[in-house]
Every structure is written in C-alpha cells, then in structure tokens.
Amino acid sequence: MQILVTAPFPAHLMDKLRTVSRELVVEQIKLDGGRWPADLKTTAEVIYALSDVPRPDQAPNLRWVQAHFAGIDHLVDKPLWHSDILVTSASGIHTTNIAQYVFAQILAWANRVPRWLQHQHKADWPANRWEKFVPQELRGSVLGIVGYGSIGREVARVAKTFGMKVLATKRDARRLDDHDFMLPATGDPKGMLADRIYPPEATRSMVGECDFVVIAAPLTPKTHHMFDEEMLKAMKPSAFLVNIGRGAIIKEEDLVKGLKKGWLAGAGLDVFETEPLPAKSQLWGLENVILSPHVSGFTPHYDERVTDLFAENLRRYLAGEPLLNVVNRERPGWEVKNPRCWSRVVSQEARQADIARGDIEPVGRVPPFRPSWLIFV
C-alpha cells in the first residue's frame, strides 16, 4: 500500500511510520510553495497532507487524507472535499500548549499585567496601587468556552483547577463523549467538566454570564462573524475575550468599536481575519488588547505527536477499525460519526453492523443524553 507524505518530517519520524506494517510503502515529497502541482499525479491510497491536496482525478487510488493541522477550513473549497475520500484532522495534538496560551492571557488580564508594564515603562510606583492592581480572582469566576472540542475540553480541565465555573457551547450538545485523539490525562473525554452545555444558538445567552470567554470553535459558515456587535454587546463590560479559534469568527471592526466603547474590558487575540495583521489595523494600538502572531499552537513536540496519531490511524486503517479525528461531512440520509475506511463498509450488512456499534447513525435518531446538563432555547 502506497503512502505519500508531503510534510518535511525528519528521517526518524518517517521510519516510525514505516514500522507500522510491512504492507506500507511510505514515500515523502516536497511541494514547491506548498501547492500541489497541476501536472502531478499519484497512485497513493493514503496521503499525509501538510497543506494542499490533489484533485481526485490526480489521485485515482486515493481513499484517505490525513491533514497536518487541526483546522481543515483550507480544504473546504477543494474538489476533494466533495468526494468520498476520507479526511482526518490533527485535532488534539496541541491542546495542552493552546490551553497554556489561553491561561497566559486569562492570568495576564486577571492580574492586571498590562498595567504593570505600563507603569514599569514609565518607572512609576503609583500611590493608588490597590485601585490599579487589585486582581480578579479566578476562583468562582465564570469561563465560557465557545466550541467544546479537544481544545475547549483541555481549557475546561485547566479552568477547574483554578476553581472556575465552566460554561460551554457544543455543536451537538447531546453527544458529550469524545472518542478522538487526546494526549494522556488531558481534556474531558466524558464531557463531565462543564457545568452547563449550550447549543450554539444559545451562545449570546451564555456569554452574558461569563467573566472570560474563549473562542475555540472552527470557522464555518455558521461561525463566520459570530462575534459581531450584537454578540459583543451581550458580554459583561467587565469581561475579557480570548480568541484561539479563527480570526473571522470575530467581526474585527465591531470588536474595535466594542473595545473603545467599553462593551467588554479587553481581548487576547492570536488569530485575525487577515494574517499577517495589517500595520494599519487599530488593534495594534489599543491598550486593552494583547495580541500575538498566531503562535498559540506552537509546540516543539508537534511533529512527534502528529506522527504518533498518523501511525495509530494507519494501524486502524489496515485493521478496518474506526479512525481517529474523522472530519464529518453530511451525505444523503446519513450522518457519519466515526466511519470505517470506505473499503471496509460496502455492504448493507456491514452498514447495519456499524449502526449497531454506533460507528454510523441514521439521521433522525436521537442518542441518549443527560438533559440536566443541557440548556435549550
């Protein structure tokens, strides 16, 4: 079986992939500028894609693409997206370092760190230190998480160690368990940590209760500009917003207006509608903004972890087991929850067996849920 890798992994990580099975022929290529050439064809059955992917006609044997990143919005406009080729993401790889970034922001705002630095730069020891620097204690404060995926769950786990109350929105609030990739002893695999779970339609209601709001949702047509003037005005004037999801989830012109007018107290931003953030952006000059150049996902352990994930998925693929981090795409009459590779699910009997195991579900079936934890509007 031919496996093609377009990421620049070092030799020892490529060898790790080759040791999964003798059946695998693992090759590595470098794409010029990260783009798949229009004239390049491949016979690979599986591609590990750093960025771009081939059209289905350029890869007639392709059955599965493992993406290098957790976010896959760059694939949505590709012809491959509308095919039956399986796509899996790298969700869960950088949950710990992104949660660490989130709390660097939260602790900076709660402890008035920007004010410390302002006075330090002026060599000023203010007389009214209490008024300027009394911190906001995290214990008992309310954290709202928009998007309760792998990152949101790890943020919740850390928040609980500070004694925070956790509210969260989840696209399918009836399915609380997380069976996808996660690092050991991280996250919230059973969905037990959030004090309340809201459907996305109730986000505005949720943010009105929060002292801190963290955006950890993917960019979709439904989340694009979700945080507009109406949503920002629903926040407490004393609340802080942290965005590590996608920049376009926030309507930046409304955020600038809100930060100036006091709809919210401050914002910690790692992602932006336009990247690099233009020098003319007003966000650069606002005192109640801490921004960073899209670095929250950086970790020196990324390649090691993502090849562990890919190796496990290769093992599962060969064994006909459900893969981790399958990106769900609707098909007529079915919602694919954690599908097997398509070569293993071909007959009606196999499909019914997968339904019995819970691997795929007919649309309209309502799985069991714990209603006391959910908020519906």
Secondary structure, 3 states (H helix, E strand, C coil): CEEEECCCCCHHHHHHHHCCCCCCEEEECCCHHHCCCCCCCCCCCEEEECCCCCCHHHCCCCCEEEECCCCCHHHCCCHHHHCCCEEECCCCCCHHHHHHHHHHHHHHHHCCHHHHHHHHHCCCCCCCHHHHHCCCCCCCCEEEEECCCHHHHHHHHHHHHCCCEEEEECCCCCCCCCCCCCCCCCCCCCCCCCCEEECHHHHHHHHCCCCEEEECCCCCCCCCCCECHHHHHHCCCCCEEEECCCHHHECHHHHHHHHHHCCCCEEEECCCCCCCCCCCCHHHHCCCEEECCCCCCCCCCHHHHHHHHHHHHHHHHHHCCCCCCECCCCECCEEECCCCCHHHCCCHHHHHHHHHHCCEEECCCCCCCCHHHECCC
